[in-house]
Amino acid sequence: MKIELPEVHEIDLVKVMYERRSVREFLGEPLTLHELSYLLFAAYGVTDERGFKTVPSAGATYPLEIYINVKDVIGLDEGIYKYIPEEHALLWLSEEEHSKELALAALHQMFIAVAPITIIIAADFYRTVSVYGERGYRYVYMEVGHSAQNIYLMATRLNLGTVSVGAFYDDEVKRILNIEEEPLLLMPVGRKKE
Ligand SMILES: Cc1cc2nc3c(=O)[nH]c(=O)nc-3n(C[C@H](O)[C@H](O)[C@H](O)COP(=O)(O)O)c2cc1C
């Protein structure tokens, strides 16, 4: 049996879903702090008083940590930052930005070196695996996908471009960022070259 579904209308979210595309060519222009704020809220922002977030999480274990390599954001010093969802704030971890090193660690995907920011989604697997055992691993990977899609959709809504980059040397990225968690996805974001 085939059931005809009603037509989807051009509400804003549907339009954004249509327009979402992976973008790998960026203009060398800065982002604003406003744009960064929206992107990070989408990635892992807190949406209620229990600490629940924009992203679904198995058992609300929230294994992800969001880092940002800031190369060029108006009103923000360059460097490596960590997003603190509970305060919707940034923690400045390092004064040096590493976009070129990240591009090299990602098998020479040099568009990463051009983008004004790269969001790095990392995970502390223990938070979820300690609750769900082996199955927790797949839950963490699912959650990264939820967060990445939110970033994609928000970037599209802001008329910015991004791409999920999964091809990189884990150890290299860990060393560059000086982090304990496992980096799972890099998402350079910038203004699109038309
Ligand atoms: C897990 C994952 C890893 C990816 N890794 C890369 C990558 O390393 N480099 C890249 O340029 N694109 C990467 N992509 C983007 C895909 O190439 C892209 O999503 C696909 O070509 C479909 O195009 P669209 O996103 O514009 O619909 C990745 C996508 C996913 C979901």
The ligand as an SDF file (V2000), in Angstrom:
LIG
                    3D

 31 33  0  0  0  0  0  0  0  0999 V2000
   31.1540   11.2930    8.3700 C   0  0  0  0  0  0  0  0  0  0  0  0
   31.4560   12.1830    7.1820 C   0  0  0  0  0  0  0  0  0  0  0  0
   32.7820   12.4510    6.8370 C   0  0  0  0  0  0  0  0  0  0  0  0
   33.0920   13.3280    5.7880 C   0  0  0  0  0  0  0  0  0  0  0  0
   34.4040   13.6380    5.5230 N   0  0  0  0  0  0  0  0  0  0  0  0
   34.7050   14.5380    4.5660 C   0  0  0  0  0  0  0  0  0  0  0  0
   36.0600   14.9370    4.3550 C   0  0  0  0  0  0  0  0  0  0  0  0
   36.9930   14.4940    5.0280 O   0  0  0  0  0  0  0  0  0  0  0  0
   36.3130   15.8660    3.3950 N   0  0  0  0  0  0  0  0  0  0  0  0
   35.3010   16.4290    2.6440 C   0  0  0  0  0  0  0  0  0  0  0  0
   35.6020   17.2790    1.7910 O   0  0  0  0  0  0  0  0  0  0  0  0
   34.0010   16.0680    2.8200 N   0  0  0  0  0  0  0  0  0  0  0  0
   33.6800   15.1410    3.7550 C   0  0  0  0  0  0  0  0  0  0  0  0
   32.3630   14.8020    3.9830 N   0  0  0  0  0  0  0  0  0  0  0  0
   31.2860   15.4850    3.2200 C   0  0  0  0  0  0  0  0  0  0  0  0
   30.6740   14.5900    2.1140 C   0  0  0  0  0  0  0  0  0  0  0  0
   31.6070   14.4610    1.0420 O   0  0  0  0  0  0  0  0  0  0  0  0
   29.3710   15.2410    1.6130 C   0  0  0  0  0  0  0  0  0  0  0  0
   28.4450   15.3040    2.6930 O   0  0  0  0  0  0  0  0  0  0  0  0
   28.7500   14.4680    0.4580 C   0  0  0  0  0  0  0  0  0  0  0  0
   29.5620   14.5990   -0.7070 O   0  0  0  0  0  0  0  0  0  0  0  0
   27.3310   14.9080    0.1260 C   0  0  0  0  0  0  0  0  0  0  0  0
   27.3070   16.2850   -0.2200 O   0  0  0  0  0  0  0  0  0  0  0  0
   26.3740   17.3400    0.5700 P   0  0  0  0  0  0  0  0  0  0  0  0
   26.8470   17.3600    2.0100 O   0  0  0  0  0  0  0  0  0  0  0  0
   26.6290   18.6610   -0.1170 O   0  0  0  0  0  0  0  0  0  0  0  0
   24.9570   16.8980    0.4740 O   0  0  0  0  0  0  0  0  0  0  0  0
   32.0410   13.9220    5.0200 C   0  0  0  0  0  0  0  0  0  0  0  0
   30.7040   13.6250    5.3530 C   0  0  0  0  0  0  0  0  0  0  0  0
   30.4070   12.7960    6.4370 C   0  0  0  0  0  0  0  0  0  0  0  0
   28.9510   12.5350    6.7740 C   0  0  0  0  0  0  0  0  0  0  0  0
  1  2  1  0
  2  3  1  0
  2 30  2  0
  3  4  2  0
  4  5  1  0
  4 28  1  0
  5  6  2  0
  6  7  1  0
  6 13  1  0
  7  8  2  0
  7  9  1  0
  9 10  1  0
 10 11  2  0
 10 12  1  0
 12 13  2  0
 13 14  1  0
 14 15  1  0
 14 28  1  0
 15 16  1  0
 16 17  1  0
 16 18  1  0
 18 19  1  0
 18 20  1  0
 20 21  1  0
 20 22  1  0
 22 23  1  0
 23 24  1  0
 24 25  2  0
 24 26  1  0
 24 27  1  0
 28 29  2  0
 29 30  1  0
 30 31  1  0
M  END
$$$$
